[in-house]
Amino acid sequence: MDVKSTPSYLHWLFCQFELITCSYLMEPWEKVLFYSFNLAMLGLLLYTTYVCVAFHASSAFQLLCSFLGNPRENALAVLK
């Protein structure tokens, strides 16, 4: 992709987004509320995903480390 065409491509993507969501029909104050709500929901989704993925990765790493440790301690650790 050419660097000069990047702004026009982003403008085209934004126009497509407005057509899909029908936000081109909204008044400016409605667009502000609509985009603010959507950005807030996207932010919350990304934050929740980050927290959950970090928690599950930590849990999986601890479980893997416990399997690689002493076999007698493994059975007790899994049962707890």
DSSP file with accessible surface (Angstrom, degrees, kcal/mol):
  #  RESIDUE AA STRUCTURE BP1 BP2  ACC     N-H-->O    O-->H-N    N-H-->O    O-->H-N    TCO  KAPPA ALPHA  PHI   PSI    X-CA   Y-CA   Z-CA
    1    1 A M              0   0  162      0, 0.0     2,-0.2     0, 0.0     5,-0.1   0.000 360.0 360.0 360.0 137.4    0.0    0.0    0.0
    2    2 A D     >  -     0   0   99      1,-0.1     4,-0.5     3,-0.0     3,-0.4  -0.488 360.0-132.9 -78.6 142.2    1.3    3.4   -0.9
    3    3 A V  T >4 S+     0   0  118      1,-0.2     3,-1.0     2,-0.2    -1,-0.1   0.875 105.8  56.7 -64.2 -36.1    1.8    5.9    1.9
    4    4 A K  T 34 S+     0   0  181      1,-0.2     4,-0.5     2,-0.2    -1,-0.2   0.819 106.2  50.0 -66.6 -28.9    0.0    8.7    0.0
    5    5 A S  T 3> S+     0   0   43     -3,-0.4     4,-2.3     1,-0.2    -1,-0.2   0.547  87.4  87.3 -88.7  -4.6   -3.1    6.5   -0.3
    6    6 A T  H <X S+     0   0   51     -3,-1.0     4,-2.7    -4,-0.5     5,-0.2   0.935  88.2  47.4 -62.5 -47.8   -3.3    5.6    3.4
    7    7 A P  H  > S+     0   0   87      0, 0.0     4,-2.4     0, 0.0    -1,-0.2   0.917 113.9  48.2 -61.0 -39.5   -5.3    8.7    4.4
    8    8 A S  H  > S+     0   0   74     -4,-0.5     4,-2.3     2,-0.2    -2,-0.2   0.886 111.3  50.8 -68.6 -33.6   -7.8    8.2    1.6
    9    9 A Y  H  X S+     0   0  102     -4,-2.3     4,-2.5     2,-0.2    -1,-0.2   0.919 110.6  48.6 -67.5 -41.5   -8.1    4.5    2.5
   10   10 A L  H  X S+     0   0  103     -4,-2.7     4,-2.4     2,-0.2    -2,-0.2   0.895 111.2  50.7 -65.1 -37.4   -8.8    5.4    6.1
   11   11 A H  H  X S+     0   0  124     -4,-2.4     4,-2.5    -5,-0.2    -2,-0.2   0.915 109.7  50.4 -65.1 -40.3  -11.4    7.9    5.0
   12   12 A W  H  X S+     0   0  132     -4,-2.3     4,-2.3     2,-0.2    -2,-0.2   0.916 110.0  50.0 -63.4 -42.0  -12.9    5.2    2.8
   13   13 A L  H  X S+     0   0   72     -4,-2.5     4,-2.4     2,-0.2    -2,-0.2   0.907 110.4  50.2 -63.0 -41.0  -13.0    2.8    5.8
   14   14 A F  H  X S+     0   0   91     -4,-2.4     4,-2.5     2,-0.2    -2,-0.2   0.909 109.6  50.8 -64.1 -40.8  -14.7    5.5    7.9
   15   15 A C  H  X S+     0   0   42     -4,-2.5     4,-2.2     2,-0.2    -2,-0.2   0.908 109.9  50.3 -63.3 -39.9  -17.3    6.1    5.2
   16   16 A Q  H  X S+     0   0   68     -4,-2.3     4,-2.7     2,-0.2    -2,-0.2   0.910 109.6  51.3 -62.6 -42.5  -18.0    2.4    5.1
   17   17 A F  H  X S+     0   0   81     -4,-2.4     4,-2.5     1,-0.2     6,-0.3   0.918 110.0  49.2 -60.6 -43.7  -18.4    2.3    8.9
   18   18 A E  H  X>S+     0   0   28     -4,-2.5     5,-1.1     1,-0.2     6,-1.0   0.877 112.1  48.7 -64.6 -36.7  -20.8    5.2    8.7
   19   19 A L  H  <5S+     0   0   94     -4,-2.2     3,-0.2     2,-0.2    -2,-0.2   0.919 112.5  47.4 -68.5 -41.1  -22.8    3.5    6.0
   20   20 A I  H  <5S+     0   0  133     -4,-2.7    -2,-0.2     1,-0.2    -1,-0.2   0.910 120.6  36.7 -67.7 -42.0  -23.0    0.2    7.9
   21   21 A T  H  <5S-     0   0   45     -4,-2.5    -1,-0.2    -5,-0.2    -2,-0.2   0.509 102.1-130.4 -88.3  -4.1  -24.0    1.8   11.2
   22   22 A C  T ><5 +     0   0   64     -4,-0.8     3,-1.1    -3,-0.2    -3,-0.2   0.755  63.8 137.9  59.3  26.9  -26.2    4.4    9.5
   23   23 A S  G > < +     0   0    0     -5,-1.1     3,-1.2    -6,-0.3    -4,-0.1   0.640  52.6  77.3 -78.0 -10.5  -24.5    7.1   11.6
   24   24 A Y  G 3  S+     0   0  114     -6,-1.0    -1,-0.2     1,-0.3    -5,-0.1   0.708  90.8  57.4 -69.1 -16.4  -24.3    9.4    8.6
   25   25 A L  G <  S+     0   0  125     -3,-1.1    -1,-0.3    -7,-0.2    -2,-0.2   0.579  90.4  97.3 -86.3 -10.6  -28.0   10.1    9.2
   26   26 A M  S <  S-     0   0   53     -3,-1.2    -3,-0.0    -4,-0.2    -4,-0.0  -0.405  78.0-112.9 -80.9 156.8  -27.4   11.3   12.8
   27   27 A E     >  -     0   0  111     -2,-0.1     4,-2.3     1,-0.1     3,-0.4  -0.413  38.8-101.4 -78.2 161.9  -27.0   14.8   14.0
   28   28 A P  H  > S+     0   0  102      0, 0.0     4,-2.1     0, 0.0     5,-0.1   0.884 122.6  49.8 -56.3 -41.1  -23.6   15.8   15.3
   29   29 A W  H  > S+     0   0  148      1,-0.2     4,-1.9     2,-0.2     5,-0.1   0.859 110.7  51.2 -68.0 -31.8  -24.5   15.5   19.0
   30   30 A E  H  > S+     0   0   71     -3,-0.4     4,-2.8     2,-0.2    -1,-0.2   0.895 108.0  52.2 -69.8 -37.6  -25.9   12.0   18.3
   31   31 A K  H  X S+     0   0   53     -4,-2.3     4,-3.1     2,-0.2     5,-0.3   0.905 107.3  52.5 -63.3 -40.9  -22.7   11.0   16.6
   32   32 A V  H  X S+     0   0   93     -4,-2.1     4,-2.4     1,-0.2     5,-0.2   0.942 113.2  43.4 -61.3 -46.0  -20.7   12.2   19.6
   33   33 A L  H  X S+     0   0  109     -4,-1.9     4,-2.5     2,-0.2    -2,-0.2   0.926 115.8  48.7 -64.1 -43.6  -22.8   10.1   22.0
   34   34 A F  H  X S+     0   0   55     -4,-2.8     4,-2.4     2,-0.2    -2,-0.2   0.942 115.4  42.4 -64.0 -47.6  -22.8    7.1   19.6
   35   35 A Y  H  X S+     0   0   51     -4,-3.1     4,-2.7     2,-0.2     5,-0.2   0.883 113.7  52.9 -70.0 -36.3  -19.0    7.1   19.0
   36   36 A S  H  X S+     0   0   65     -4,-2.4     4,-2.4    -5,-0.3    -1,-0.2   0.930 111.1  46.6 -63.3 -45.3  -18.3    7.8   22.7
   37   37 A F  H  X S+     0   0  123     -4,-2.5     4,-2.5    -5,-0.2    -2,-0.2   0.931 113.7  48.1 -62.5 -45.4  -20.5    4.8   23.8
   38   38 A N  H  X S+     0   0   58     -4,-2.4     4,-2.4     1,-0.2    -2,-0.2   0.900 112.6  48.0 -64.4 -40.6  -18.9    2.5   21.1
   39   39 A L  H  X S+     0   0  123     -4,-2.7     4,-2.5     2,-0.2    -1,-0.2   0.891 111.3  51.1 -66.7 -38.0  -15.3    3.6   22.1
   40   40 A A  H  X S+     0   0   52     -4,-2.4     4,-2.5    -5,-0.2    -2,-0.2   0.927 111.4  47.2 -64.2 -43.4  -16.1    3.0   25.8
   41   41 A M  H  X S+     0   0   86     -4,-2.5     4,-2.4     2,-0.2    -2,-0.2   0.908 112.3  49.9 -65.1 -39.7  -17.5   -0.5   25.1
   42   42 A L  H  X S+     0   0   90     -4,-2.4     4,-2.6     2,-0.2    -2,-0.2   0.920 111.0  49.9 -64.3 -41.7  -14.4   -1.3   23.0
   43   43 A G  H  X S+     0   0   38     -4,-2.5     4,-2.6     1,-0.2    -2,-0.2   0.917 111.5  47.7 -62.5 -44.4  -12.1    0.0   25.8
   44   44 A L  H  X S+     0   0  100     -4,-2.5     4,-2.6     2,-0.2     5,-0.2   0.896 111.7  50.8 -64.1 -39.3  -13.9   -2.1   28.3
   45   45 A L  H  X S+     0   0  105     -4,-2.4     4,-2.5     2,-0.2    -2,-0.2   0.934 112.2  46.1 -63.9 -44.6  -13.8   -5.2   26.1
   46   46 A L  H  X S+     0   0  108     -4,-2.6     4,-2.5     2,-0.2    -2,-0.2   0.910 113.9  48.7 -65.7 -41.0  -10.0   -4.8   25.5
   47   47 A Y  H  X S+     0   0  152     -4,-2.6     4,-2.6     2,-0.2     5,-0.2   0.936 112.8  47.4 -64.2 -45.7   -9.4   -4.2   29.2
   48   48 A T  H  X S+     0   0   74     -4,-2.6     4,-2.8     1,-0.2     5,-0.3   0.914 112.2  50.0 -63.2 -40.8  -11.4   -7.3   30.2
   49   49 A T  H  X S+     0   0   70     -4,-2.5     4,-2.8    -5,-0.2     5,-0.3   0.931 110.7  50.0 -62.9 -43.1   -9.7   -9.4   27.6
   50   50 A Y  H  X S+     0   0  170     -4,-2.5     4,-2.1     1,-0.2    -2,-0.2   0.933 113.8  44.8 -61.1 -45.4   -6.3   -8.2   28.8
   51   51 A V  H  X S+     0   0   63     -4,-2.6     4,-2.3     2,-0.2    -2,-0.2   0.940 116.2  45.2 -67.2 -45.3   -7.1   -9.0   32.4
   52   52 A C  H  X S+     0   0   58     -4,-2.8     4,-2.7     2,-0.2     5,-0.2   0.911 113.4  48.9 -67.8 -41.6   -8.7  -12.4   31.7
   53   53 A V  H  X S+     0   0   89     -4,-2.8     4,-2.6    -5,-0.3     5,-0.2   0.925 112.2  49.3 -64.8 -40.9   -5.9  -13.5   29.3
   54   54 A A  H  X S+     0   0   49     -4,-2.1     4,-2.2    -5,-0.3    -2,-0.2   0.923 112.7  47.7 -63.9 -41.8   -3.3  -12.5   31.8
   55   55 A F  H  X S+     0   0  130     -4,-2.3     4,-2.4     2,-0.2    -2,-0.2   0.935 114.6  45.1 -64.9 -46.1   -5.1  -14.4   34.6
   56   56 A H  H  X S+     0   0  121     -4,-2.7     4,-2.6     2,-0.2    -2,-0.2   0.879 112.4  51.2 -68.5 -36.5   -5.6  -17.6   32.5
   57   57 A A  H  X S+     0   0   57     -4,-2.6     4,-2.5    -5,-0.2    -1,-0.2   0.915 111.0  48.9 -65.8 -40.0   -2.0  -17.5   31.3
   58   58 A S  H  X S+     0   0   57     -4,-2.2     4,-2.4    -5,-0.2    -2,-0.2   0.922 112.4  48.2 -64.1 -43.2   -0.7  -17.2   34.8
   59   59 A S  H  X S+     0   0   45     -4,-2.4     4,-2.3     2,-0.2    -2,-0.2   0.913 112.2  48.5 -64.0 -42.7   -2.9  -20.1   36.0
   60   60 A A  H  X S+     0   0   60     -4,-2.6     4,-2.6     2,-0.2    -2,-0.2   0.902 111.0  50.8 -65.2 -38.9   -1.8  -22.2   33.1
   61   61 A F  H  X S+     0   0  135     -4,-2.5     4,-2.5     2,-0.2    -2,-0.2   0.917 110.7  48.6 -66.1 -40.9    1.9  -21.4   33.8
   62   62 A Q  H  X S+     0   0  127     -4,-2.4     4,-2.1     2,-0.2    -1,-0.2   0.906 112.2  49.0 -64.9 -40.4    1.5  -22.4   37.4
   63   63 A L  H  X S+     0   0   88     -4,-2.3     4,-1.9     2,-0.2    -2,-0.2   0.923 111.5  49.2 -64.9 -42.4   -0.2  -25.6   36.5
   64   64 A L  H  X S+     0   0   94     -4,-2.6     4,-1.6     1,-0.2    -2,-0.2   0.920 111.0  49.7 -63.5 -42.1    2.5  -26.4   34.0
   65   65 A C  H  X S+     0   0   59     -4,-2.5     4,-0.7     1,-0.2    -1,-0.2   0.878 109.1  52.3 -65.1 -35.6    5.2  -25.7   36.6
   66   66 A S  H  < S+     0   0   34     -4,-2.1     3,-0.4     1,-0.2    -1,-0.2   0.858 107.8  51.7 -70.0 -32.4    3.4  -27.9   39.1
   67   67 A F  H  < S+     0   0  109     -4,-1.9    -1,-0.2     1,-0.2    -2,-0.2   0.828 109.6  49.9 -70.5 -30.3    3.3  -30.8   36.6
   68   68 A L  H  < S+     0   0  135     -4,-1.6    -1,-0.2    -5,-0.2    -2,-0.2   0.576 104.4  74.3 -84.0  -8.1    7.1  -30.4   36.0
   69   69 A G  S  < S-     0   0   42     -4,-0.7    -3,-0.1    -3,-0.4     5,-0.0   0.263 105.2 -30.4 -83.4-150.7    7.8  -30.5   39.8
   70   70 A N     >  -     0   0   78      1,-0.1     4,-1.7     2,-0.0     3,-0.3  -0.503  53.8-140.8 -69.1 127.8    7.8  -33.3   42.3
   71   71 A P  H  > S+     0   0   97      0, 0.0     4,-1.3     0, 0.0    -1,-0.1   0.854 100.7  52.9 -63.1 -33.0    5.2  -36.0   41.2
   72   72 A R  H  > S+     0   0  210      1,-0.2     4,-1.0     2,-0.2     5,-0.1   0.874 110.1  47.4 -69.8 -36.4    4.1  -36.6   44.8
   73   73 A E  H  > S+     0   0  125     -3,-0.3     4,-2.4     1,-0.2    -1,-0.2   0.783 103.4  65.9 -73.7 -24.2    3.5  -32.9   45.4
   74   74 A N  H  X S+     0   0   26     -4,-1.7     4,-2.5     2,-0.2     5,-0.3   0.928  98.4  50.1 -62.1 -47.0    1.6  -32.8   42.1
   75   75 A A  H  X S+     0   0   59     -4,-1.3     4,-1.8     1,-0.2    -1,-0.2   0.920 114.0  45.0 -62.0 -40.4   -1.2  -35.0   43.2
   76   76 A L  H  X S+     0   0  110     -4,-1.0     4,-1.6     1,-0.2    -1,-0.2   0.899 112.5  51.3 -71.8 -37.1   -1.7  -33.0   46.4
   77   77 A A  H  < S+     0   0   53     -4,-2.4    -2,-0.2     1,-0.2    -1,-0.2   0.892 111.0  47.5 -67.1 -38.2   -1.5  -29.7   44.6
   78   78 A V  H  < S+     0   0   86     -4,-2.5    -1,-0.2     1,-0.2    -2,-0.2   0.883 110.5  52.3 -71.4 -36.8   -4.2  -30.7   42.0
   79   79 A L  H  <        0   0  146     -4,-1.8    -1,-0.2    -5,-0.3    -2,-0.2   0.815 360.0 360.0 -70.3 -27.7   -6.5  -32.0   44.7
   80   80 A K     <        0   0  210     -4,-1.6    -1,-0.2    -5,-0.1    -2,-0.2   0.864 360.0 360.0 -71.2 360.0   -6.3  -28.7   46.7
